[in-house]
Amino acid sequence: MSMLTPPGMGGKYRITGAKYPRMRRPRGRRRLVLAVVASVVAVGLIGWGTLQLIDVFTGGDKATAASARSGCAAKPAPSAEQAAPKALPKPGEVKVNVYNATPRSGLAKDVAAELKKRGFAIGKVDNAPKEYDKKVKGTGILLGAKTATDTALPVLGTQLAGTESKADARKSGEVDLILGTKFKDLAKKEDADKALAVLAEPKPAPSASNGKKDC
């Protein structure tokens, strides 16, 4: 053994002559660091690829993302039903049954005759059914099918003010006018015609912003 050989070291670490053994650092720590870095890079690439796939299949774009970040939600396009309101029927297309729920004799007949002059089609003219007779305290009740609540009933309602509109289970298209105890007379024809003209005017579409700042 040479005098330069450290105590306790022999074999391949034995120093002979003027040569010294090369002491290499352990490679385990370097490999561990490289493995951790590679794992982080792989996870990042997988996450980025997943986001790209989601963007492709959901049709997302930069504008949508920017809107989401700014708190501005995309507004749905108005449907065909919203864009085109139901066409109101003309008076001649509205068949009216006139019923008298008051003690005044002949009232239904007189009102029916005037409505006919104004172009309405007239059906039954009679005293009110038992469930309404002497029980309508207001001007009157307009009664029809559910589909008539925004078509025929508003058209008939232009002829007298203060009426109450109700829907029942009927399937037919005619509507009922049940005259109440506060009924005095139909509206003047010129006033009723103006009300019809206003009713027939197309309503402006509501603002998409609803008073809020546009995005």
LUMZA-768700 format. One line per field, with one value per residue (C-alpha): x, z, y; residue number from 1. Coordinates in pm, 1 decimal. Layout:
BEGIN
xx: c(X ...) $
zz: c(Z ...) $
yy: c(Y ...) $
nr: c(NUM ...) $
END
This chain:
BEGIN
xx: c(0.0 125.9 163.7 -79.9 -361.2 -621.8 -667.5 -937.5 -937.2 -808.3 -887.7 -978.2 -916.7 -567.6 -321.5 -14.0 258.7 176.9 -185.5 -492.1 -843.0 -1113.1 -1389.3 -1721.0 -2027.3 -2329.0 -2558.2 -2882.1 -2971.8 -2918.3 -3143.4 -3413.2 -3408.4 -3428.5 -3721.4 -3915.3 -3856.5 -3964.9 -4284.0 -4377.6 -4324.6 -4532.0 -4822.5 -4815.4 -4825.9 -5114.8 -5313.7 -5253.1 -5358.8 -5677.8 -5772.6 -5720.1 -5945.0 -6219.0 -6196.7 -6230.7 -6528.2 -6722.1 -6668.5 -6509.6 -6312.9 -6122.6 -6428.6 -6626.1 -6339.1 -6300.5 -6673.6 -6657.9 -6362.6 -6538.6 -6863.1 -7062.1 -7267.3 -7354.1 -7712.9 -7928.9 -8067.8 -8439.0 -8660.1 -8895.8 -9190.3 -9037.1 -8945.4 -9289.4 -9579.7 -9911.4 -10130.2 -10447.6 -10777.2 -11001.7 -11339.7 -11516.6 -11307.9 -11417.3 -11745.3 -11900.8 -12166.0 -12329.5 -12477.1 -12663.1 -12576.4 -12760.5 -13125.9 -13157.1 -13388.2 -13279.6 -12921.7 -12754.7 -12963.4 -12872.8 -12500.3 -12496.7 -12661.5 -12399.5 -12111.0 -12252.0 -12250.0 -11883.4 -11800.3 -11802.8 -11968.9 -12245.3 -12330.0 -12564.6 -12751.3 -12907.7 -12914.7 -12594.4 -12548.3 -12643.3 -12285.3 -12256.1 -12613.8 -12630.2 -12276.6 -12060.1 -11995.8 -11770.2 -11819.1 -11805.9 -11608.1 -11442.4 -11428.6 -11258.8 -11011.7 -10653.7 -10541.0 -10780.1 -10625.7 -10375.5 -10576.9 -10957.9 -11014.1 -10790.8 -10965.7 -11308.0 -11174.0 -11116.0 -11494.0 -11548.1 -11317.9 -11280.7 -11348.1 -11178.6 -11038.2 -11053.8 -10967.8 -11165.1 -11134.5 -11328.1 -11174.7 -11389.8 -11287.4 -11586.2 -11562.4 -11819.1 -11900.4 -12079.5 -12215.1 -12181.8 -12375.4 -12134.2 -12175.2 -12323.0 -12241.5 -11980.5 -11690.6 -11747.3 -11674.7 -11397.0 -11226.9 -11262.7 -11115.7 -10815.8 -10766.1 -10777.2 -10517.6 -10283.7 -10331.7 -10243.1 -9918.3 -9607.1 -9440.1 -9071.6 -8833.9 -8704.0 -8345.9 -8096.5 -7913.7 -8225.2 -8082.8 -7738.0 -7418.4 -7352.8 -7052.6) $
zz: c(0.0 -84.2 176.2 -25.7 8.4 260.2 559.4 511.8 133.2 -71.0 -381.7 -669.2 -460.1 -382.8 -487.7 -651.7 -790.0 -873.7 -996.2 -789.1 -823.8 -975.7 -717.4 -913.4 -759.1 -726.0 -1030.4 -846.3 -747.8 -1100.5 -1247.1 -990.1 -1080.4 -1451.7 -1394.9 -1198.6 -1464.9 -1741.9 -1550.1 -1504.1 -1873.8 -1973.0 -1745.6 -1886.7 -2244.5 -2166.8 -2001.6 -2292.7 -2541.7 -2342.7 -2347.6 -2722.8 -2776.0 -2557.0 -2751.7 -3083.9 -2985.6 -2802.5 -3076.3 -2834.1 -2962.7 -2832.3 -2836.9 -2621.0 -2376.9 -2361.2 -2296.7 -2018.1 -1859.4 -1877.1 -1732.3 -2053.8 -2131.3 -2492.2 -2567.2 -2746.0 -3081.1 -3068.5 -3175.0 -3471.1 -3230.8 -3051.7 -3375.4 -3534.7 -3290.5 -3357.0 -3612.1 -3453.2 -3612.1 -3772.7 -3604.2 -3874.0 -3777.2 -3412.5 -3329.9 -3012.4 -2786.5 -2587.4 -2247.1 -2007.8 -1639.2 -1529.5 -1439.1 -1744.3 -1997.8 -2363.6 -2290.0 -2463.3 -2776.2 -2800.9 -2745.9 -2999.1 -3260.1 -3208.5 -3224.2 -3550.2 -3693.3 -3600.1 -3800.1 -3537.7 -3608.0 -3358.3 -3214.7 -2922.8 -2757.5 -2424.0 -2048.8 -1871.8 -1748.7 -1387.3 -1258.2 -1390.8 -1376.8 -1139.8 -1019.6 -1246.2 -1050.3 -1301.4 -1658.1 -1798.0 -1855.4 -2178.8 -2190.2 -2447.0 -2512.3 -2392.8 -2748.4 -2760.4 -2465.3 -2687.5 -3011.5 -3016.9 -2659.0 -2688.0 -3014.6 -2849.5 -2542.8 -2750.8 -2769.0 -2395.8 -2110.6 -1770.3 -1868.3 -1723.9 -1956.3 -1863.9 -2037.9 -2013.7 -2152.6 -2474.6 -2803.1 -3032.2 -3153.1 -3045.7 -2739.8 -2480.7 -2368.0 -2032.3 -1942.2 -1575.5 -1349.3 -1407.9 -1786.7 -1930.2 -2300.9 -2552.9 -2619.3 -2887.7 -3227.8 -3306.9 -2975.1 -3035.0 -3385.4 -3244.6 -2983.2 -3257.9 -3462.0 -3162.0 -3083.6 -3438.9 -3440.4 -3415.0 -3076.3 -3077.6 -2981.8 -2625.1 -2592.6 -2561.2 -2287.3 -2067.2 -1932.0 -1868.1 -2035.2 -2360.6 -2361.0) $
yy: c(0.0 343.9 608.9 822.6 570.8 699.7 474.8 210.4 235.5 -44.9 -237.7 -8.0 302.9 192.0 456.7 339.9 548.9 914.3 854.6 949.9 800.1 1023.6 1070.7 1116.7 1267.9 1038.8 1056.8 968.6 1327.9 1462.9 1194.7 1274.1 1646.0 1571.2 1333.3 1598.2 1864.4 1627.1 1539.3 1906.0 1978.2 1673.2 1775.1 2128.0 2003.3 1767.2 2047.7 2285.4 2016.4 1947.9 2317.0 2329.1 2027.0 2176.8 2501.2 2316.1 2101.2 2375.0 2633.8 2877.3 3171.6 3466.8 3690.6 3449.1 3418.7 3795.5 3834.7 3582.2 3760.3 4097.5 3959.5 4008.1 3700.9 3622.1 3717.3 3460.6 3558.6 3641.8 3356.3 3377.8 3397.4 3697.9 3872.5 3824.4 3880.7 3712.4 3888.0 4020.6 3920.8 4179.0 4247.8 4046.1 3742.4 3761.6 3587.1 3730.1 3580.5 3860.8 3777.9 4009.5 3961.1 4277.8 4348.9 4578.3 4420.7 4399.8 4510.1 4216.6 4267.9 4637.9 4577.5 4294.7 4517.3 4789.6 4542.2 4408.9 4763.2 4785.2 4475.3 4198.0 3864.5 3795.3 3453.1 3392.2 3679.0 3584.6 3625.2 3529.2 3169.7 3103.9 3121.1 3480.9 3616.9 3919.1 3830.5 4047.0 4365.3 4538.7 4657.3 4307.8 3989.7 3881.1 3502.9 3278.9 3000.8 3033.6 3108.1 3405.3 3590.2 3769.8 3776.4 3798.0 3917.1 4228.7 4320.3 4296.0 4479.3 4793.7 4836.9 4889.0 4983.0 4824.2 4464.8 4156.1 3891.1 3523.0 3195.6 2873.2 2520.8 2579.3 2472.3 2685.1 3026.9 3238.0 3461.8 3574.0 3925.1 3908.9 4252.1 4350.8 4586.1 4880.9 4865.7 5184.3 5180.6 5079.2 5312.5 5572.4 5426.0 5675.6 5597.5 5224.2 5261.8 5450.2 5178.8 4914.8 5104.0 5130.5 4762.7 4665.2 4864.7 4645.4 4670.5 4775.6 4497.5 4534.2 4655.3 4372.0 4562.8 4606.4 4931.6 4784.2 4897.5 4717.0 4485.4) $
nr: c(1 2 3 4 5 6 7 8 9 10 11 12 13 14 15 16 17 18 19 20 21 22 23 24 25 26 27 28 29 30 31 32 33 34 35 36 37 38 39 40 41 42 43 44 45 46 47 48 49 50 51 52 53 54 55 56 57 58 59 60 61 62 63 64 65 66 67 68 69 70 71 72 73 74 75 76 77 78 79 80 81 82 83 84 85 86 87 88 89 90 91 92 93 94 95 96 97 98 99 100 101 102 103 104 105 106 107 108 109 110 111 112 113 114 115 116 117 118 119 120 121 122 123 124 125 126 127 128 129 130 131 132 133 134 135 136 137 138 139 140 141 142 143 144 145 146 147 148 149 150 151 152 153 154 155 156 157 158 159 160 161 162 163 164 165 166 167 168 169 170 171 172 173 174 175 176 177 178 179 180 181 182 183 184 185 186 187 188 189 190 191 192 193 194 195 196 197 198 199 200 201 202 203 204 205 206 207 208 209 210 211 212 213 214 215) $
END
